[in-house]
Amino acid sequence: MAKNLLHQLLRFSYPFIRKLLPYQIYTYLAVGALNTLLNITLFISCHHLLLSTSIAVEASTIVALAVTIFTGYWLQKNFVFTDTAHIKKAGRKQLAKYTIVALQGQLSAYLFTKSMILLLHFNASTAYIITTFIMLTLTYFLQKYFTFRREKQFN
């Protein structure tokens, strides 16, 4: 039911930006935004619960990331890269690849942001925004051509 509702919402809202983005990129950004909102909500909730501990930030980050790796994978498989969604054999392998890309994305985003702040003397907010656009672009191509690519054995 949730899957059908989300499909309907995506199809309903797409005509408003059809001239700006291909459908796959639109769905990538839309479900990515939804998953990011879930990540932020989980982080804030966990952080609030663990506020009195010395590892509140780290633990909250890990919990939020652990949950949203699975939800992000499901969202991308079912709404963005749907041409491989029906292939049962690919599931575990795709999830492992998705996890690698997600973890790489977290580390790269941190390193890019920190580098822009320390080496280029960017404002932290500016560095973070630039990094976000870089990582959105990079992870889209990694997910498309690494995680969810159609392999010859599955054709």
Contacts in CASP RR format, 6 or more apart in sequence:
PFRMAT RR
TARGET T0000
AUTHOR 0000-0000-0000
METHOD contacts of the structure
MODEL  1
MAKNLLHQLLRFSYPFIRKLLPYQIYTYLAVGALNTLLNITLFISCHHLL
LSTSIAVEASTIVALAVTIFTGYWLQKNFVFTDTAHIKKAGRKQLAKYTI
VALQGQLSAYLFTKSMILLLHFNASTAYIITTFIMLTLTYFLQKYFTFRR
EKQFN
3 78 0 8 1.000
6 31 0 8 1.000
6 79 0 8 1.000
7 79 0 8 1.000
10 26 0 8 1.000
10 27 0 8 1.000
10 30 0 8 1.000
10 31 0 8 1.000
10 79 0 8 1.000
13 30 0 8 1.000
14 23 0 8 1.000
14 26 0 8 1.000
17 26 0 8 1.000
21 29 0 8 1.000
24 80 0 8 1.000
24 81 0 8 1.000
25 140 0 8 1.000
27 79 0 8 1.000
27 80 0 8 1.000
28 76 0 8 1.000
28 80 0 8 1.000
28 140 0 8 1.000
28 143 0 8 1.000
29 136 0 8 1.000
30 79 0 8 1.000
31 72 0 8 1.000
31 75 0 8 1.000
31 76 0 8 1.000
31 79 0 8 1.000
31 80 0 8 1.000
32 72 0 8 1.000
32 75 0 8 1.000
32 76 0 8 1.000
34 75 0 8 1.000
35 68 0 8 1.000
35 71 0 8 1.000
35 72 0 8 1.000
35 75 0 8 1.000
36 68 0 8 1.000
38 67 0 8 1.000
38 68 0 8 1.000
38 71 0 8 1.000
39 64 0 8 1.000
39 65 0 8 1.000
39 67 0 8 1.000
39 68 0 8 1.000
40 64 0 8 1.000
42 60 0 8 1.000
42 63 0 8 1.000
42 64 0 8 1.000
42 67 0 8 1.000
42 68 0 8 1.000
43 60 0 8 1.000
43 61 0 8 1.000
43 63 0 8 1.000
43 64 0 8 1.000
44 60 0 8 1.000
46 56 0 8 1.000
46 59 0 8 1.000
46 60 0 8 1.000
46 63 0 8 1.000
46 64 0 8 1.000
47 56 0 8 1.000
47 57 0 8 1.000
47 60 0 8 1.000
50 56 0 8 1.000
50 59 0 8 1.000
50 60 0 8 1.000
53 59 0 8 1.000
65 102 0 8 1.000
65 106 0 8 1.000
69 98 0 8 1.000
69 99 0 8 1.000
69 102 0 8 1.000
70 95 0 8 1.000
72 98 0 8 1.000
72 102 0 8 1.000
73 94 0 8 1.000
73 95 0 8 1.000
73 98 0 8 1.000
73 99 0 8 1.000
76 98 0 8 1.000
76 143 0 8 1.000
76 147 0 8 1.000
76 148 0 8 1.000
77 84 0 8 1.000
77 85 0 8 1.000
77 91 0 8 1.000
77 94 0 8 1.000
77 148 0 8 1.000
78 85 0 8 1.000
80 143 0 8 1.000
80 148 0 8 1.000
81 143 0 8 1.000
81 144 0 8 1.000
81 147 0 8 1.000
81 148 0 8 1.000
83 148 0 8 1.000
83 150 0 8 1.000
84 90 0 8 1.000
84 94 0 8 1.000
84 148 0 8 1.000
84 149 0 8 1.000
84 150 0 8 1.000
84 154 0 8 1.000
87 154 0 8 1.000
89 154 0 8 1.000
90 151 0 8 1.000
90 154 0 8 1.000
94 147 0 8 1.000
94 148 0 8 1.000
97 146 0 8 1.000
97 147 0 8 1.000
98 143 0 8 1.000
98 147 0 8 1.000
101 139 0 8 1.000
101 142 0 8 1.000
101 143 0 8 1.000
101 146 0 8 1.000
101 147 0 8 1.000
102 139 0 8 1.000
104 142 0 8 1.000
105 135 0 8 1.000
105 138 0 8 1.000
105 139 0 8 1.000
108 135 0 8 1.000
108 138 0 8 1.000
109 131 0 8 1.000
109 132 0 8 1.000
109 135 0 8 1.000
112 127 0 8 1.000
112 130 0 8 1.000
112 131 0 8 1.000
112 134 0 8 1.000
112 135 0 8 1.000
113 124 0 8 1.000
113 127 0 8 1.000
113 128 0 8 1.000
113 131 0 8 1.000
116 122 0 8 1.000
116 126 0 8 1.000
116 127 0 8 1.000
116 130 0 8 1.000
116 131 0 8 1.000
117 123 0 8 1.000
117 124 0 8 1.000
117 127 0 8 1.000
120 127 0 8 1.000
122 130 0 8 1.000
END
